[in-house]
Amino acid sequence: MKSWKEIPIVSDVGHEVDAALEQGRGVFHLLQDLVHREFCTPGANLRLDPRDWFVHGPRKGIDERWFASTMPAQNTFQVANEGLSFVLGPNGKRFTLADAVQERGPALVGQQMWDDHGQWAAYSKFFDNKYALPLHSHMGDADAARVNMLGKPESYYFPWHYNQHWPQEPVTFIGLRPGTTKSDVRRCLDLWGTQGSDIRYLSQGYLMEPGTGWLMPPRTLHAPAGVCTFEPQCWSDTFQMYQARTTDGWLDRDVLLFKDVPPDKAGDLDYMVELLDWETNLDPDFARKHHLRPVQDTVRSQPGVVDRRWVVYGRIGGKELFSAAETTLMPGASVTLHDRGASGILFMTGRGRIGGHPVEVPTLMRFYEVVWDEFFISAEAADGTEIVNEGKSPMVFLQYYGPDTWGDELPGSPS
């Protein structure tokens, strides 16, 4: 098939949405959604051909892949439709998942989510940078609302199947050392661009473990290690960088520290200090409360046939905001999903079928290549979609879900 860049985009999507749902038996086939970051270096785990790592130009490396996203990426260098997932319809045309949700919201995301949020209220991505990200934070809802945005709690899971290049010492800095003061943090921000201003001196490092994950509340400083990370999170792309320098060089304080703050707070270092949740950042028991080990889903697992594990679970601020599960399906086996809501799904290994679509996982792909490893399972198809492994090796897939999908069936937070 020709590259998806050449596939025409449909804006009047009603008929195309219905046709795609009928063909896929309630499941959309999604085109890969690769996103660049201007302060990052590709980490070589996304299975993207190295010739396309800098398809948008120098210092615009592709180090993220977004899944079932209805949100545009908020980058300084603008790329048309970047961050928006496209559905490939049966009539040789494409349309955004965002447009489809606006057209058939309750059928796609469920009546409760549509009533509460009016959209698909979550998204996930692979973050795959060669080096650790700078120490940064995401605003909570109250602060984000001042700039007409949403807060950004998030989560991490480190899948074995997308970490062929696991670093020797993948350390993530999280929070602040007990005893750190607001004046300590303000001094680092004030000395931005000078030697000795590295805010990581005030933080704590944790060695990341493959096959596990973390919950990350908003307003918490963190500098994710250079590993490929699956990140279910709330529908937002807001952040503020608190670290002045990375392996790639000095960062622009005016652009990245004061990103997404109200205009009257740009340049206000005291405001940036108060944006942080000091109780959470200084919590000496943070790891016990937020580190996630997989939990067996005994209801949906069948010994020797299918193994399903919760990899993102629990609540942030008492709310079920998102969740994720990893499933392994044995060769020749099939499973019928009995989910409680819509989900984005990525196949990491295997060959077979989901709903009315073939599944074929690529080992290497070009930026504009049409691949068959990612799908969106509508709310109407969540209970009853069949997945078949037609290959000779295990099929492994990740699913992520939006807010308030599982209720009491979702395991609680580690604490």
C-alpha positions in Angstrom: 0.0 0.0 0.0 1.1 3.6 -0.7 2.4 5.7 2.2 -0.3 7.1 4.5 0.9 10.6 3.6 -0.7 10.1 0.2 -4.0 8.9 1.6 -6.7 11.6 1.4 -8.1 13.1 4.6 -11.9 13.2 5.0 -13.4 16.0 7.0 -17.0 15.0 6.7 -16.5 11.8 8.6 -19.9 10.4 9.4 -20.2 7.9 6.6 -16.6 6.9 6.8 -16.8 6.3 10.6 -19.8 4.0 10.1 -18.1 2.1 7.3 -14.9 1.6 9.3 -16.8 0.4 12.4 -18.8 -2.1 10.2 -15.7 -3.4 8.5 -13.7 -3.7 11.7 -16.6 -5.0 13.8 -16.3 -2.1 16.1 -12.5 -1.8 15.9 -10.6 1.0 14.1 -7.2 0.4 12.4 -5.0 3.3 13.4 -2.0 4.6 11.5 1.2 5.1 13.5 1.5 8.5 15.1 5.1 9.5 15.5 6.0 12.7 17.3 9.2 14.7 17.5 10.7 16.7 20.4 13.2 19.4 19.9 15.2 18.8 23.1 15.5 15.0 22.6 17.6 12.4 20.8 15.9 9.2 19.4 16.6 6.1 21.5 16.4 3.5 18.7 13.6 1.4 20.3 10.6 2.5 18.4 11.3 0.2 15.4 11.5 3.3 13.2 14.0 3.1 10.3 17.1 5.2 11.3 16.7 7.1 8.0 13.6 8.6 9.4 14.7 9.6 12.9 15.1 13.2 11.8 12.5 13.3 9.1 11.5 16.8 10.2 15.1 18.2 10.2 18.0 18.6 12.6 17.3 18.7 16.4 13.7 17.4 15.7 14.3 13.8 16.5 11.4 11.3 16.5 11.4 9.8 20.0 7.7 9.4 20.8 4.9 7.3 19.3 1.4 8.3 20.5 -1.5 5.8 20.7 -5.2 6.4 20.1 -4.6 10.1 20.5 -7.2 12.8 19.9 -4.8 15.6 21.1 -2.3 17.6 18.9 1.3 17.8 20.0 2.3 21.1 21.5 5.7 21.6 19.9 7.4 24.9 19.1 8.1 23.6 15.5 4.6 22.8 14.2 3.9 19.8 12.0 0.4 19.5 10.6 -1.7 17.1 12.5 1.2 15.9 14.6 0.0 14.0 17.7 -3.4 13.2 16.2 -4.1 9.5 15.5 -5.7 8.8 12.1 -8.1 5.9 11.3 -7.6 4.1 8.0 -11.1 3.6 6.5 -12.2 0.8 4.2 -12.7 3.3 1.3 -9.0 4.2 1.0 -9.4 7.4 3.0 -8.3 8.5 6.5 -9.8 10.6 9.2 -8.7 11.6 12.7 -9.9 9.7 15.7 -10.7 13.1 17.2 -13.2 13.8 14.4 -14.6 10.3 14.7 -15.2 10.7 18.5 -17.0 14.0 17.9 -19.2 12.4 15.3 -20.0 9.1 17.2 -18.9 9.9 20.8 -21.1 7.6 23.0 -20.6 4.6 20.6 -16.8 5.0 20.6 -15.9 6.1 24.1 -19.0 5.1 26.1 -21.9 7.1 27.4 -20.4 7.8 30.8 -17.1 9.2 29.4 -19.0 11.2 26.8 -21.2 12.7 29.4 -18.4 13.5 31.8 -15.7 14.6 29.4 -17.1 15.0 25.9 -14.1 13.3 24.4 -11.7 10.3 24.6 -10.3 11.5 27.9 -6.9 9.8 27.9 -4.0 8.9 25.7 -0.8 7.0 25.8 2.6 7.0 24.1 6.0 5.4 23.9 8.6 7.8 25.1 12.0 6.7 23.8 14.9 9.1 24.3 18.5 8.1 24.2 19.2 10.1 27.3 17.3 11.0 30.4 14.8 13.8 30.0 15.4 17.0 32.0 13.8 17.3 35.4 10.3 18.6 34.8 6.8 18.8 36.1 3.2 18.8 34.9 0.6 21.1 36.3 -2.5 20.0 38.2 -6.0 20.8 37.0 -6.3 24.0 39.0 -3.1 25.7 37.6 -3.7 24.3 34.1 -7.2 25.8 34.0 -5.6 29.3 34.2 -4.3 28.7 30.7 -7.3 26.7 29.4 -5.6 23.4 29.7 -5.9 20.2 31.7 -3.6 18.9 34.4 -1.4 15.9 33.5 -1.1 13.0 35.9 0.7 10.2 34.1 2.1 6.7 34.5 5.0 4.6 33.2 5.5 1.0 32.2 8.8 -0.4 30.8 7.9 -3.2 28.4 10.6 -5.8 27.6 9.5 -6.1 24.0 10.4 -2.4 23.2 13.6 -2.1 25.1 16.2 -3.8 22.9 18.7 -1.1 24.0 18.3 -1.1 27.8 21.0 1.2 29.3 23.4 0.0 31.9 22.2 2.3 34.6 18.8 3.7 33.8 18.2 6.2 36.6 15.2 8.4 36.9 15.3 11.3 39.3 12.0 11.9 41.1 11.1 14.5 43.6 13.4 16.3 46.1 15.6 15.1 48.9 14.0 15.5 52.3 15.2 18.8 53.8 15.3 20.7 50.4 13.8 24.2 50.7 11.9 26.4 48.4 14.9 28.8 48.4 17.1 25.9 47.3 15.0 25.3 44.2 14.6 29.0 43.5 18.3 29.5 43.5 18.8 26.8 40.9 16.2 28.5 38.7 17.8 31.9 39.3 21.3 30.6 38.3 20.0 29.0 35.1 22.7 28.9 32.5 25.6 28.9 34.9 27.8 26.1 36.3 26.5 24.5 39.5 22.9 25.2 38.9 21.8 21.6 38.2 18.6 21.0 40.1 19.3 17.3 40.1 21.6 17.9 43.0 18.5 18.4 45.0 16.7 15.3 43.7 16.8 11.6 44.3 17.6 8.8 41.7 15.8 5.5 41.3 17.1 2.6 39.2 14.4 1.7 36.7 13.4 -2.0 36.5 12.1 -3.5 33.2 8.7 -5.1 33.4 7.5 -2.7 36.2 6.2 0.9 36.2 5.3 4.0 38.2 2.4 6.3 38.9 3.4 10.0 38.6 1.1 12.6 40.2 1.0 16.1 38.8 3.3 18.8 40.2 6.0 16.2 40.9 9.5 16.7 39.6 10.8 13.8 37.5 13.5 13.2 34.9 12.6 9.9 33.2 15.6 7.6 32.3 16.5 6.9 28.7 14.4 3.8 28.3 11.4 3.1 26.1 8.4 3.8 28.3 4.7 3.1 27.8 2.9 6.1 29.3 -0.9 6.1 29.8 -1.9 9.6 31.0 -4.5 12.3 31.1 -5.4 14.2 28.0 -2.8 17.0 28.2 0.6 17.9 26.8 1.5 20.6 29.4 4.9 20.7 31.1 7.5 23.0 32.6 11.2 22.2 32.5 13.1 22.9 35.7 16.5 21.6 34.6 18.8 24.0 32.8 21.1 21.6 31.0 21.0 18.2 29.4 23.3 16.0 27.4 22.1 17.9 24.4 23.1 21.3 25.8 21.5 24.2 27.6 17.8 24.7 27.5 16.0 28.0 26.9 14.5 29.1 30.2 12.1 31.5 28.7 10.6 28.9 26.4 10.7 25.7 28.5 10.6 26.7 32.2 7.7 29.1 31.7 5.9 27.0 29.1 2.1 27.0 29.6 2.1 29.5 32.5 -0.2 32.6 32.5 1.4 35.5 30.7 1.6 37.6 33.9 3.6 34.8 35.5 6.3 34.4 32.8 9.6 35.2 34.5 8.2 34.8 38.0 10.5 32.3 39.7 8.5 32.3 42.9 5.4 31.2 41.0 7.4 28.3 39.5 8.5 27.2 42.9 4.9 27.2 44.2 3.6 25.2 41.2 5.3 22.2 42.7 3.5 19.9 45.2 5.9 20.1 48.1 4.4 17.4 50.2 4.7 14.9 47.4 8.1 16.0 46.2 9.6 15.6 49.7 7.8 12.4 50.6 10.5 9.9 51.7 8.0 7.0 51.1 7.3 8.0 47.5 8.6 4.8 45.9 6.5 2.5 48.1 3.3 4.5 47.2 3.9 4.8 43.5 6.1 2.0 42.2 4.0 -0.5 40.2 4.7 -4.3 39.8 2.5 -6.3 37.5 -0.7 -7.8 39.0 -2.2 -10.9 37.6 -5.8 -10.5 36.2 -7.0 -13.8 37.4 -10.5 -13.2 36.0 -9.3 -12.9 32.4 -6.2 -15.2 32.4 -6.4 -18.9 31.3 -3.4 -21.0 32.2 -1.6 -22.1 29.0 -3.8 -19.9 26.8 -3.8 -16.3 27.8 -1.9 -14.4 30.5 -3.1 -10.9 31.4 -1.5 -8.6 33.9 -2.3 -5.1 35.1 0.7 -3.0 34.5 -0.8 0.4 35.2 -3.4 0.6 38.0 -4.4 2.4 41.2 -5.6 6.0 41.7 -4.2 9.4 41.8 -5.8 11.9 44.1 -8.4 9.2 44.8 -9.5 9.0 41.1 -9.2 6.3 38.5 -7.7 8.3 35.7 -6.3 5.6 33.4 -5.1 2.0 33.5 -3.3 -0.5 31.3 -2.9 -4.2 30.9 -0.4 -6.4 29.1 -1.7 -9.7 27.6 0.2 -12.7 26.2 -1.7 -15.0 23.9 -0.3 -18.4 23.1 0.3 -19.6 19.5 -2.9 -20.8 17.8 -5.1 -19.5 20.7 -7.9 -17.0 20.7 -9.4 -14.8 23.3 -12.7 -12.9 23.5 -12.3 -9.6 25.3 -14.7 -8.8 28.1 -13.7 -5.2 28.9 -15.7 -2.6 30.6 -14.8 0.2 28.2 -13.0 1.5 25.1 -9.3 1.0 24.8 -6.3 1.8 22.6 -4.4 -1.4 21.8 -0.8 -2.0 20.5 0.5 -5.4 19.4 4.2 -5.7 20.3 4.7 -9.2 18.9 2.8 -11.7 16.8 0.6 -12.1 13.7 -3.2 -12.8 13.6 -6.5 -11.0 13.7 -8.5 -8.5 15.8 -12.2 -8.0 15.0 -12.3 -7.5 11.2 -8.6 -6.6 10.8 -5.4 -8.5 10.3 -2.5 -8.0 12.8 1.0 -7.9 11.5 3.7 -6.5 13.8 6.6 -4.8 12.1 10.2 -5.3 13.0 11.2 -2.0 11.3 9.0 0.6 9.7 9.3 3.8 7.7 7.8 7.0 9.0 4.9 7.0 6.5 4.5 3.3 6.1 1.1 1.7 6.7 1.5 -0.9 9.5 -1.0 -3.1 11.2 -0.1 -3.2 14.8 -2.3 -0.5 16.4 -6.1 -0.3 16.8 -8.9 1.4 18.8 -11.6 -0.8 20.3 -14.8 1.1 20.7 -16.9 1.0 23.8 -19.6 -0.9 21.9 -17.1 -3.6 20.9 -15.3 -3.8 24.2 -17.2 -6.8 25.4 -17.0 -9.3 22.6 -14.0 -8.5 20.4 -12.1 -11.6 19.4 -8.3 -11.6 19.1 -6.6 -14.6 17.3 -3.0 -15.6 17.3 -2.3 -17.1 13.9 1.5 -17.2 14.4 4.0 -19.7 15.8 5.1 -17.6 18.7 3.3 -15.8 21.6 1.3 -12.6 20.7 1.8 -9.8 23.2 -0.3 -6.7 23.3 -0.8 -3.6 25.5 -4.1 -2.0 26.1 -4.8 1.3 27.9 -8.1 2.6 29.2 -9.6 5.9 30.1 -11.0 7.2 33.4 -13.5 5.3 35.5 -13.5 2.2 33.3 -12.9 -0.6 35.8 -14.1 0.6 39.2 -13.6 -1.9 42.0 -12.1 -4.5 39.6 -8.9 -2.4 39.1 -6.2 -3.1 41.7 -5.6 -0.4 44.2 -2.5 1.8 44.5 0.6 0.2 46.0 0.2 2.2 49.2 
